[in-house]
Amino acid sequence: QQISGTNVISWPDASGYGNNALAGPNSPLLLSNQINGNASVNFSSALQQSLVVNHDGSLNSDYVTVFVIGRMNDSTNSKSSFLIKTSGNSMDDGYGLIRMNSKEKIRFFAGNYGVNRDSEHVHYGLFDLMVGNYRSGSSDKITALVNNMGSSTTSVGTSINSLNNLFIGARPGNSGLKSFLDGDIAEIVVMASDLPST
């Protein structure tokens, strides 16, 4: 078992697909006993800490649902990323769950950045359950929820076809990573499926 306060080198994937999150140029810290007796991974924007999951086809789908149990601090950068899979600064071919502006708000986007929903129910310094869901096709729909509160809308999007890696705690820019997270992530689930109705 990893010791609290040490750098995370690998966050194993429990799905069976082998999509392990590996340390970026600067790796975040494991902190024990952060939520209900469980550990979290702590990210510092000052130290530019991040994790990366190498590209795999199982991470691309025209149906995608992401769950993140995490918290952000007031100092978190605008558009800092809990998780994001997109090919560059334009964010036009993937999906992501990011902080929106300098507010207690998250944004989930999918297909392209213009297809998005926000939820304003984030609490600085507290763990929240954040959910993003995208369904492409004849009845496009995108949803963002925090602690089961948020909104959905019908929208015309594009396919999720990014060949880039999935980044945790930062997002890709035109020349390297940017918009680093100040906060913690205790759990991440990415499913290539629609959000269950119950």
Disulfide bonds with the S-S distance in Angstrom:
none
